[in-house]
């Protein structure tokens, strides 16, 4: 009889928790909070592909990188947060950093893959989303 190689459910749940916490905290601390704390300095020269305003575009980035990261960390509206952050990463890869080498895009690609995995698999058992869905 052929033995199936499966993944232990507890290991999967722990992996989802670690992924959620890891990418959520890294995005929040390394990208979102610095943008929020330096908003007035960064806004005038912030990338504005829509020609709306640097202030508006930075505001969108801060919303995504701060609020969506906090939602991911908490496991609340996780799939929506992951989807919005994945879209942001696609924009940074194909618009903001278009023409950059694969090596220069590495961090953005890591975030993108992480957000796609979280979108597809969900936040896992250790999340507010799971607590809400059990009611």
ZARO-272969 format. One line per 2 residues: their letters; for each residue x negated, y negated, z of C-alpha. Coordinates in steps of 0.25 Angstrom, whole numbers. Each point is the difference from the previous one (the first is absolute). Layout:
BEGIN
A = X:Y:Z; ...
***
This chain:
BEGIN
XX = 0:0:0; -5:-14:-4
XX = -2:-9:12; 5:-14:-2
XX = -9:-12:4; 10:-10:7
XX = -2:-12:8; 4:0:15
XX = 12:-9:1; -6:-7:13
XX = -13:-2:-8; 8:-7:-11
XX = 7:-9:10; -13:-4:7
XX = -6:-3:-14; 12:-9:-4
XX = -1:-7:13; -15:-2:-1
XX = 1:-5:-15; 12:-9:4
XX = -8:-6:12; -13:0:-8
XX = 4:-8:-12; 10:-8:8
XX = -11:-5:10; -10:-2:-11
XX = 9:-8:-9; 5:-9:12
XX = -13:-2:7; -10:-2:-13
XX = 10:-6:-10; 13:-5:6
XX = -4:-7:13; -12:-7:-7
XX = 9:-6:-10; 10:-4:10
XX = -10:-7:9; -7:-7:-11
XX = 13:-3:-8; -2:-15:-2
XX = -15:2:-4; 3:11:-10
XX = 13:-4:-6; -5:-11:-10
XX = -9:9:-7; 8:13:2
XX = 2:8:-13; 13:-4:-7
XX = 3:8:-12; 15:-5:-1
XX = -5:-15:1; 10:-2:11
XX = -9:-5:11; -12:6:8
XX = 8:-2:13; 11:8:-5
XX = -8:12:-5; -9:0:13
XX = 13:0:8; 5:12:-8
XX = -14:7:2; 1:-3:15
XX = 15:5:1; -5:13:-6
XX = -13:2:7; 5:-4:14
XX = 15:4:1; -1:12:-9
XX = -12:5:7; 7:-2:13
XX = 12:8:-5; -9:11:-5
XX = -8:1:14; 14:1:7
XX = 6:9:-10; 11:-9:-3
XX = 6:-1:-14; -13:7:-3
XX = 3:4:-15; 4:-14:-3
XX = -12:-6:6; -9:10:-7
XX = 7:-3:-13; -2:-15:1
XX = -14:2:4; -3:9:-12
XX = 6:-10:-9; -9:-10:6
XX = -12:9:-2; 4:2:-15
XX = 1:-15:-2; -14:-2:7
XX = -6:11:-9; 6:-3:-13
XX = 2:-16:1; -9:-6:11
XX = -12:9:-2; 2:4:-15
XX = -13:3:-7; -7:4:13
XX = -8:13:0; 6:12:7
XX = -10:-2:11; 5:-14:3
XX = 15:6:0; -3:11:9
XX = 6:-6:13; 12:-4:-7
XX = 2:14:-7; -2:6:14
XX = 11:-8:6; 9:2:-13
XX = -1:16:1; 2:-1:15
XX = 13:-8:-2; 5:9:-11
XX = -2:12:9; 7:-7:12
XX = 12:-4:-10; 1:15:-5
XX = -1:7:13; 6:-10:10
XX = -5:-4:13; 0:13:7
XX = 7:5:13; -8:-10:9
XX = 7:-13:-5; 12:-9:3
XX = 6:4:-14; 1:15:5
XX = 6:-4:13; 11:-8:-8
XX = 3:11:-10; 2:10:11
X = 12:-7:6
***
